[in-house]
Amino acid sequence: MAESNGSGPQQSPGKRPTGPSVKMSRNLVSWLVLLGLAMLLVALLNHTLQPSQEISISQFDAWVRDDKVQLIRIKEDGLIEGRLKEPEAPNLPLQFRVAYPREAIDNDFLNKMVEAVRKGGGDVKYEKQNQFVILLLSMLPWILIFGFIWFFIFRQLRSSNGPGGMLGNFGRSRHRVTPKEHTNVTFADVAGIEEAKDEVQEIIEFLKAPKKFQRLGGRIPRGILLVGAPGCGKTLLAKAIAGEADVPFFSISGSDFVEMFVGVGASRVRDLFRQAKENSPCIIFLDEIDAVGRRRGASFGGGGHDEREQTLNAILVEMDGFDTNSQVIVIAATNRGDVLDPALIRPGRFDRQVYVGLPDLQGRYEILKVHMRKIKLGPTVDIRRCARVTPMFSGAELAALVNEAALIATMENKEFVDQDDLEEARDKIRWGRAKKSSVVDERDRRITAYHEAGHALIQALEKDADPLHKVSIIPRGPAGGATFSLPERDRMVYTKGYLLATMRVLFGGRIAEHVFFNEISSGAAADIKQVTEIARHMVREWGMGETVGFVYYGDADSTGAMFDLGGREYSDKTAETIDGEIKHILDGAYETARRTILDNREKVETIAKALLKLETITGDEVNALIRGESVERTGVSDLLAGVTEPTVGTARPVRIDPTPHAEPGSGPLPQPG
């Protein structure tokens, strides 16, 4: 970090030059004032609120004549306070008070009472009313009110010299500062996003040697926008930039700017950038900037005085006001780059957009290597295989996978993490924990087995589909069974053959149920949903329909519209044509899958029997069973010789899953970019 200008002592980032002695003395005075007010209140209450009972003059006369009064105190305000001797009855009060007319102080009656008390051994006192106490009692409510106002409002106003005004500390930025000494994340900790790392490399060079770029008159980008799916490493990349450049790192979320008071967010923006300039060179990281950086314009949510819009305006002004040599780089991250205001991402503010996407096969391999350095691995662990069986996993999910595998191995008292632990962790993260102790009705279990066998057969026979990984009828998460595929590569685009093959695989479960049980169940709900989504994408967005053709009929992009009222941009006749095209594609895939199941009925039954006996079988074992081979594995060697089928009469205790065998392995296909 470059030396800071000025001769005064260096301040830590985000701290104000407030002397400790002044702050302590002010707090001491405040506590003393509060203590004095409390003591005054207690004294007044003890003086005025004595526990006593008001009686009549006749009752007072009777007690005096019976020599029961020990003490009376005659006051000028027409009140006599007294105390009885030891009361003879439990219902008699120990202290009392009696009101009398002021003119009665000279009357014979009062004098007789005084003489009778004294004659009976009692004491008589005359008290003059303390005018100071009366004045304090009348002013006490106002003193408390003004004391409250002074302590909670004026004191805050006097202590908030910075931005915020009457809002006090509301206007101060809530950023978190990581000094350069503690920014220990470097590019060695970031893997799987090599292109993004290369693109931000020049930012690091600028922060290290700014004169190198100023020599030829060049200007470094003032802002970098990191765009990508959640968990892909945007925040980690920003920390690594700060760690490589060895500069302070100011981080704040977009939601931290927004408050119920209009103007607070803009004030916090100004305070953040002011402190960043004082500690330059540094990096400001705005996470989830779409919380305040959405496209401006008239909307149903408010007009020009909207708090979010005021905050965005302040960010625009601050970024545009940077000097060329300010050495403050703003890095923002968002999952929704399409909704940001155009003024925010224009050149001069966020000059560059760096896409941080899901890692590919090599990227997942590098990420797993980084995270596996912290755990003990067994000799059977194949990192390449782990990377291959985790398509579409983000960096955060891969980190969770390694951690879950370590936890699973620990719970089983293993000395190291093996390949089975990583496989189980992968399935647990993606589809939930396996319910090995779940009790399922035997008929539901058989339906699930044939359902998964139908998926597995078509998955193994379809050349355009992903290779089969394993099949299981062990309940996992909300599902009662699953068929897992093992993609050979990452798909950037989807061919029509691959999509149709995937649809046929999804239809296989429902068709197998109908063929072997002459019945259908709700277990195909997820399959039906996914094949419908695929067909809609094919016809409406990807131009794969024969009748509709090369026309886009997807949802309109209304992010730039002033009013988003929804609706479609085509006629009812076109919508009817689209629906017919979708139905045609679905019917064709269903019929092809049905013929495949009928032509291989015995193979489906063999796979189902293996599932009923072993509950989980691998893709290689499925292929061996399809070829008619015997699988050498405990409990499977007698598979082709005949497996005794369980009957409904040998059912276990019933515990029905609401979705007994939804397909966790067949989630929605990601749309290719």
Rosetta blueprint (number, residue, H / E / L):
1 M L
2 A L
3 E L
4 S L
5 N L
6 G L
7 S L
8 G L
9 P L
10 Q L
11 Q L
12 S L
13 P L
14 G L
15 K L
16 R L
17 P L
18 T L
19 G L
20 P H
21 S H
22 V H
23 K H
24 M H
25 S H
26 R H
27 N H
28 L H
29 V H
30 S H
31 W H
32 L H
33 V H
34 L H
35 L H
36 G H
37 L H
38 A H
39 M H
40 L H
41 L H
42 V H
43 A H
44 L H
45 L H
46 N H
47 H H
48 T H
49 L L
50 Q L
51 P L
52 S L
53 Q E
54 E E
55 I L
56 S L
57 I H
58 S H
59 Q H
60 F H
61 D H
62 A H
63 W H
64 V H
65 R H
66 D L
67 D L
68 K L
69 V E
70 Q E
71 L E
72 I E
73 R E
74 I E
75 K E
76 E L
77 D L
78 G L
79 L E
80 I E
81 E E
82 G E
83 R E
84 L E
85 K L
86 E L
87 P L
88 E L
89 A L
90 P L
91 N L
92 L L
93 P L
94 L L
95 Q E
96 F E
97 R E
98 V E
99 A E
100 Y L
101 P L
102 R H
103 E H
104 A H
105 I H
106 D H
107 N L
108 D H
109 F H
110 L H
111 N H
112 K H
113 M H
114 V H
115 E H
116 A H
117 V H
118 R H
119 K H
120 G L
121 G L
122 G L
123 D E
124 V E
125 K E
126 Y E
127 E E
128 K L
129 Q L
130 N L
131 Q H
132 F H
133 V H
134 I H
135 L H
136 L H
137 L H
138 S H
139 M H
140 L H
141 P H
142 W H
143 I H
144 L H
145 I H
146 F H
147 G H
148 F H
149 I H
150 W H
151 F H
152 F H
153 I H
154 F H
155 R H
156 Q H
157 L H
158 R H
159 S H
160 S L
161 N L
162 G L
163 P L
164 G L
165 G H
166 M H
167 L H
168 G H
169 N H
170 F H
171 G H
172 R L
173 S L
174 R L
175 H L
176 R E
177 V E
178 T E
179 P L
180 K L
181 E L
182 H L
183 T L
184 N L
185 V L
186 T L
187 F H
188 A H
189 D H
190 V L
191 A L
192 G L
193 I L
194 E H
195 E H
196 A H
197 K H
198 D H
199 E H
200 V L
201 Q H
202 E H
203 I H
204 I H
205 E H
206 F H
207 L H
208 K H
209 A L
210 P H
211 K H
212 K H
213 F H
214 Q H
215 R L
216 L L
217 G L
218 G L
219 R L
220 I L
221 P L
222 R L
223 G E
224 I E
225 L E
226 L E
227 V E
228 G L
229 A L
230 P L
231 G L
232 C L
233 G L
234 K H
235 T H
236 L H
237 L H
238 A H
239 K H
240 A H
241 I H
242 A H
243 G H
244 E H
245 A H
246 D L
247 V L
248 P L
249 F E
250 F E
251 S E
252 I E
253 S E
254 G H
255 S H
256 D H
257 F H
258 V L
259 E L
260 M L
261 F L
262 V L
263 G L
264 V H
265 G H
266 A H
267 S H
268 R H
269 V H
270 R H
271 D H
272 L H
273 F H
274 R H
275 Q H
276 A H
277 K H
278 E H
279 N L
280 S L
281 P L
282 C E
283 I E
284 I E
285 F E
286 L E
287 D E
288 E L
289 I H
290 D H
291 A H
292 V L
293 G L
294 R E
295 R L
296 R L
297 G L
298 A L
299 S E
300 F L
301 G L
302 G E
303 G L
304 G L
305 H L
306 D L
307 E H
308 R H
309 E H
310 Q H
311 T H
312 L H
313 N H
314 A H
315 I H
316 L H
317 V H
318 E H
319 M H
320 D H
321 G L
322 F L
323 D L
324 T L
325 N L
326 S L
327 Q L
328 V E
329 I E
330 V E
331 I E
332 A E
333 A E
334 T E
335 N L
336 R L
337 G H
338 D H
339 V H
340 L E
341 D L
342 P L
343 A L
344 L L
345 I L
346 R L
347 P L
348 G L
349 R L
350 F L
351 D L
352 R E
353 Q E
354 V E
355 Y E
356 V L
357 G L
358 L L
359 P L
360 D L
361 L H
362 Q H
363 G H
364 R H
365 Y H
366 E H
367 I H
368 L H
369 K H
370 V H
371 H H
372 M H
373 R L
374 K L
375 I L
376 K L
377 L E
378 G L
379 P L
380 T L
381 V L
382 D L
383 I H
384 R H
385 R H
386 C H
387 A H
388 R H
389 V L
390 T L
391 P L
392 M L
393 F L
394 S L
395 G H
396 A H
397 E H
398 L H
399 A H
400 A H
401 L H
402 V H
403 N H
404 E H
405 A H
406 A H
407 L H
408 I H
409 A H
410 T H
411 M H
412 E L
413 N L
414 K L
415 E L
416 F L
417 V E
418 D L
419 Q H
420 D H
421 D H
422 L H
423 E H
424 E H
425 A H
426 R H
427 D H
428 K H
429 I H
430 R H
431 W H
432 G L
433 R L
434 A E
435 K L
436 K L
437 S L
438 S L
439 V L
440 V L
441 D L
442 E H
443 R H
444 D H
445 R H
446 R H
447 I H
448 T H
449 A H
450 Y H
451 H H
452 E H
453 A H
454 G H
455 H H
456 A H
457 L H
458 I H
459 Q H
460 A H
461 L H
462 E L
463 K L
464 D L
465 A L
466 D L
467 P L
468 L E
469 H E
470 K E
471 V E
472 S E
473 I L
474 I L
475 P L
476 R E
477 G L
478 P L
479 A E
480 G L
481 G L
482 A E
483 T E
484 F E
485 S E
486 L L
487 P L
488 E L
489 R L
490 D L
491 R L
492 M L
493 V L
494 Y L
495 T L
496 K H
497 G H
498 Y H
499 L H
500 L H
501 A H
502 T H
503 M H
504 R H
505 V H
506 L H
507 F H
508 G H
509 G H
510 R H
511 I H
512 A H
513 E H
514 H H
515 V H
516 F H
517 F H
518 N L
519 E L
520 I L
521 S L
522 S H
523 G H
524 A H
525 A H
526 A H
527 D H
528 I H
529 K H
530 Q H
531 V H
532 T H
533 E H
534 I H
535 A H
536 R H
537 H H
538 M H
539 V H
540 R H
541 E H
542 W L
543 G L
544 M L
545 G L
546 E L
547 T L
548 V L
549 G L
550 F L
551 V L
552 Y L
553 Y L
554 G L
555 D L
556 A L
557 D L
558 S L
559 T L
560 G L
561 A L
562 M L
563 F L
564 D L
565 L L
566 G L
567 G L
568 R L
569 E L
570 Y L
571 S L
572 D H
573 K H
574 T H
575 A H
576 E H
577 T H
578 I H
579 D H
580 G H
581 E H
582 I H
583 K H
584 H H
585 I H
586 L H
587 D H
588 G H
589 A H
590 Y H
591 E H
592 T H
593 A H
594 R H
595 R H
596 T H
597 I H
598 L H
599 D H
600 N L
601 R H
602 E H
603 K H
604 V H
605 E H
606 T H
607 I H
608 A H
609 K H
610 A H
611 L H
612 L H
613 K H
614 L H
615 E L
616 T E
617 I E
618 T E
619 G H
620 D H
621 E H
622 V H
623 N H
624 A H
625 L H
626 I H
627 R L
628 G L
629 E L
630 S L
631 V L
632 E L
633 R L
634 T L
635 G L
636 V L
637 S L
638 D L
639 L L
640 L L
641 A L
642 G L
643 V L
644 T L
645 E L
646 P L
647 T L
648 V H
649 G H
650 T H
651 A L
652 R L
653 P L
654 V L
655 R L
656 I L
657 D L
658 P L
659 T L
660 P L
661 H L
662 A L
663 E L
664 P L
665 G L
666 S L
667 G L
668 P L
669 L L
670 P L
671 Q L
672 P L
673 G L
